[in-house]
């Protein structure tokens, strides 16, 4: 018990939070080609992601495909925004749930009561958060160490009903690849593969590829 009491969850979480890879605040965005593979279909177009983080997809007619590509770009860049720990978590405290070989699991009380996280090797490898009325549960299997912070590379995501605590979406399994863009040391998503089971329990796969990437200036 003594060892458990010595674990300062807030300090451990803060270090892991600050170890996440983020872009510099003056990041101006980037552009390139986007290719979307699903089943036997391929859609190719161009994109611009400006400093306002609003993706603009060009030369693809299918609205669903445009939305799908845009949502991946937006989701990636929103996680690259640097927000100070105090501005996000000053009203939260963290209680130890358990300590195992998978990491130190902690629950949040305060502003984000009910959220949970797990930290191992200075990386947050489990997230259980209520976002817009739904619980999102994420488990990270692999990280990329960029030298200036860690990036989730292989992970799963699932939605949970906050009232019944039952899963209410299929489990999505992600695998991301990143490119390091030159002297500014910007790591940009190069490809993302998402696997899931369809209603017939058959595996389906989507792949997003971003290439010919150029930073905006």
N, C-alpha and C positions, 0 to 999 in steps of 0.2 A: 504493500500500500504506500509505503514511504516514497518509492520510486515514482508511483503514479502521481502523487501529490507534487512532486518536483517538476512535473511536466507543465510548462507554461504554454497552454494551447494558443493563446492570442499571439504570443511572441513567435511561436513556430509557424502559425498561419501567416503572420505578417511577413516573415522572411520568405516563405514560399510564394506569397502574393507578389512580393517585390522582385522575385526571381522569374516572373513570367516575362517573356519577350514582348516588348512594345516598340512602336515606331516613335521617332522623335516628334515633338509637337509641331514642327514646321514641315512635316511630310506633305508633299503636294499631290500625291497620287501617281497613278501609272496607267498605261494603256497597252493593248496588244490584241492578239487573236484569241478567240474562245471556240472550243470544239466540245460538243456535248454528244456522248455516246449513250444510247439506251436501247436494249434489245438489239434489233438489226438496223436501227436508225442512227444517222450521223447528221448533226446540224453544225455548220461552221459560220462564224461571224466575227465581228470585231467588238471591242469594248473599250470604254474609258471609265476609269474610277477616279473621280476628282477628289480634291481635298475635303469636299463636303460629304464624302463617302456615299454619294448617290451614283450607283452604277448605271451607265448608259450603254445598252446593248444594241448593236447596229447590224444590219444585213441578215437578220433572222426573222422570218415571217410569223412563225408559230408563237403566239402569246404565252402559252404555257412554258415553252422552252425558254423564252426571254425571261419570264419571272423566275424560273428555276435557276438559271445562270446568275441572274442579278442577286437572288437571295443568298447564293453561296459567296459571292464577292462581298456583299454587305456583311454577312455573318463573320467572314474572316477578318475584315478590316475593323469591325466594331470591337473585336477582341485585341486589336493592336493599339487601341487608344490608351494612352498613359493616364490613369487616374490615381491620385495619391491615396494611400491606404486610409488615412484619417478621413478623407472626404467620403469614402464609401462605407467604412466600418467603424467609425468613431462611436456609434451608438450600439455596437454589438459587443457581446462578450462570448467566450468560447469555453465550453465544458468538455472535458475528456469523456468519451464514450468507451473506447477501448484502444489498446496498443497491441498490435500483432505484427507478423512479418509483412503484412500488406501495408502497414503504416499506422499513423496515429489518427484515429477517427475522433471527430469532435462535433458537438452540436452547438448551434447558435442560439443565444437568448438575447433579448433586447429588440431592436428594430426589425431584424429579419428572423424572429423566433421560428424555430422549426427547421431551418436550413441545416444541412450537415456537410462536412468536408472531411477528406482524408488526405494526410500529407506523408510523403515518404521521400527521402533524399532531397529535401528542399523543393519538391514538386507537389502540386495538388493533383492527386490521381483519382479522386472521387469527388463529384459535386452532386448535391441533392438540394435543389433550389426551387422555390415557388416563384414562377415568372408569369405574369398576366393570368393568374388564376389556375395555372397548371404546374404540377411539379415536374421538373426535368431532372433525370438521373443520368449522370455521365460517369463512365469508368474509363480511365486512360491506361493503356497497356504500354505504350512507348512514347518517349519524348525525344525531341531533337535538342541538343545543347548547342545553342548558337554562339556561345562565348559571352553573350550579353543577356542571357536569359533563356528559359526553356520554352519550347513550342510543342503542343500536343501533336503527335504524329499518327498514332493508331489508337482509336477509342470507339466506344459505343455510346449511343444516346437513346433514351426512351422516355415517353411521357407517362405520368401517373396521375390518376384522378385524386385530387386532394381530399375528397370526401370519403371515398371507398378505399383509397390507397391501392387500388388495382391498376394494372397497366392499361392504358387506353390508346396505345399506338403500337405499331410494329417497332421492333428493335432495329435501329439503323447502325451499321458498322462502317466506320470511316477509316480510310487510309489516305494520308496527305503527304505530298512531296513538295519541297520548297526549293526555290532558287535564291542564291545569295547575289544581290545586285551591287557589285562593285564597291567603290571606296566608302560609300555611306553605310555599308553593312546593312542594307535593307533585305530582309528575308521575305520573299513574295511567294504566294501559293502557285505552284507550277501544275499540280494535278491533284484531284480529289476523287477517290473511288468510294461509292456508297453501296453497300450490299444489304439486302433485306429479304424476308420471306413474303411472297405474295399470299393472297387468301387460300391458294391451293397448297401452301407450304413448300413452294418451289422457290429456289433462290433467284432473285433478280439483281441486276447490277446497273448502276449509272456511273458514268465517268465524265468528269469535267477536266478539260485540259486548257491551260492558259500559256500561250507561247508568244514568241517575238515581243517580249515585254520591254517596254521603255518607260523609264521614270519621267514624270512631268516636271517641268521646271519653269 
